[in-house]
Structures are given as structure tokens and as C-alpha cells.
Amino acid sequence: MLQVTAVVELVWQDSSGSNAVTQLRYLASLTHDEIASDAEAFGAILASLTGCVLIGIRIKYRSEPALPVLLTGGSPITRTGIFFFSTGSSTPDGLISVPAIKDSVVLSDGPSAGAGIDLSNSDVIAFGDAVVANGISNPFADLFTALFAAYIQSRV
């Protein structure tokens, strides 16, 4: 059974012209006007915490399972892997976070055992190659050119 969820995106811009999004979920039982009003009020509260300017609010509706499918076993979603990518010598690097990192890609020996992600693992290599081949970039639109480091951020 599916349920409708309202996803609100507060769109921010910094002085360089770069954009970022804060994503919120609202009950779809609220009216569009109620969601827009609440999102605008929340944006005003967030504005006091950031050096960015709120430039837009997007409201999207999506269908999601009413009861999520629960898997048995596996890694908890909080065990987040952080993958660092180079963008070239004169631009800022970037990262991609991946939830629920599997034990099979985590280093089991050496100084990074239990925390480092094995960059020589075939699945990690395939991921890095796909990121570079598909033109994924950092928030400044600098293309990722190579995966150079990875570790587990949350080791809960």
C-alpha cells in the first residue's frame, strides 16, 4: 500500500552563486498552502544559522510504501561510508556518502582496520569508476576525476 508524502526543498544560494538544498518531509494531509507557509517560516528560522539566502521553495509529492520493507541482517544505515574524490589540482575536492557500508569492503588489517574502506576492492573500484565516468561533480560543478580515500564515518 502506498501513501503520499510531501517533500519540501528549501533552496539556498551563497555569495559565489552555488546552490544547496535542505530537504524536509511534511504530512501530505496538510494543504499545499499550509505546507508552503510552514516551509517559509522554517526557512526564516534556518536563515539565522546560515550565510546563504533562501532563493526558492519546491514542494514535491511522492508515493512511498506505507510500511517500509524491513531487511533482516546487513549493516545499519548509520554505518555511513565517506568516499573522497579528487577534482583536479586547483579545485576543491568532494565526497559522496553511502549508507550501510558492507563488511566486505572494510579493511580488516593494518592501521585503518575496521574504519578504512578498501580502495582495491572490486566493488569499490567499480563505484569509483562509475562516478568518474558519469560526470558527477562537487557542489561547485568541478567534475570528480578519481577516488582517493574512503572510511566509515559512523561506526555505530
N, C-alpha and C positions, 0 to 999 in steps of 0.2 A: 504494500500500500504506500502510495506517495503522498507527501504533504508539501505545501508551498511555503517557501521561506523567502523573506525579503533580505537581499544583500545590499548594503549601502556602502558606497565607496566615497570617502572624503578625499578629494584630490588636492594635493599641496604643491606649491612651487617655491623653490629657493631663489636667491638672487642671481644664480647662474642660469636660470631658466629650466633647471632639472625638475622633474615631477616625481612625486611619491604618493602612495595611496594608503590610507588607513581604512581597513575593511571591518564592517560591523554587520551583525545579523539582527534582524528585528522580527517580531511575530508578524506573520502575514495576515493575522486577524485585524491588525491596525489598518486604518485607511491610508491611502497614499499621502494625503495631506498631513496626517498625524506623524507618519514616518519622516516625511520631509522636514516638518517642524522640529521634531526631536533630533534629527541628524544635524540640522542647522545649529540648534542650541548646544549640542555636544561638540560640534566644530568650534564654536566660540570658546568653550572651556578648554579644548585642546590648543587653541591659538595662543593661550598664555604660556604654554610649555614649549613652543617651537619658534624658530626664527623664520619659518615659512609662512606663506599666505595661502589661505583656503581659496582655491580658484574654481572649484566645482563640486557638486554632489551628484553622484549617479545612484539611482535606485534600480536594482535588477531583481526579478523574481525567478526563482528556480525551483524545480521539483526535486525533492530528496526523499530517500526512504524514511517512513515514519519511525521505524525501528531499525537502527543500524545493524548491519550484519556483523556479528562478533566472531572473530577468528579465535581458534584455540592455539596456544603456544605462540612462538615467534617473539620478536623483540617489542618492547613497549614503544609507543610513539614518541615518548620523551627522550629516547636514546637517539639524539639527533647527530648526524654526521655533517661536518662542515668541510666543503671542498673548495679550495682556493685556486683561482685561475689567474694566469698572467694575461695582461692586455697589451704588452709591449713595454719598452723601457721608459717612455715619457708619460704614461697614463696610469691612473690608479688601478690596482688590481681589483678583482671582485670575487664574490663567493656565491655558492649555491648550497642551501641547507637541504638535507634529505632526512626525513623521519624514519625511525625504527630500523636503524642500521643492523644488518645481519652479522652474527658472529663470524661467518665465513670470510668477511672482508676486513676484519680487525686483526692487527698484528698480534701474534701470540708470544713473540720473544723479542729481546732487545730492549733498549731504553724506553720505547714507546708502547711496550706490550700492554694490551688492554685498553689503550686510548688512541693509538695511531691507527690510521686506515692504510692498508697495504696497497700502495700505488702500483705494484706489479701484479695484483690480482686481475684475472682476465675480465671480470665483470666491471671492475673499477676502470680499467683501460678502455673498455667499450663505452662506458658512460662518458669519460673524458673526451674520447674521440667524437662521440655524437654531439656533445656540447659545442666543440670547436667547429665541426662540420656544419652544424645548423645555424651558425651565425648568432649565437646567444651572446649578450653583452652585459656589462655592468650598468648601473643607473645612468652613467654619462654617455652611453651608446658606444663605448670602446669595446670592440669585439674581443672575446676570450680567444687566446691563442694556444694555451697549454695548461693542463692541470699540474700544479707543482707541490701541493701539500694537502693533507686531509687528516682530520682527527675527530673523535667523538666529543661533542660539546657537552652533552648531558649524559652522565654515566650513572644514572639512577638505577 
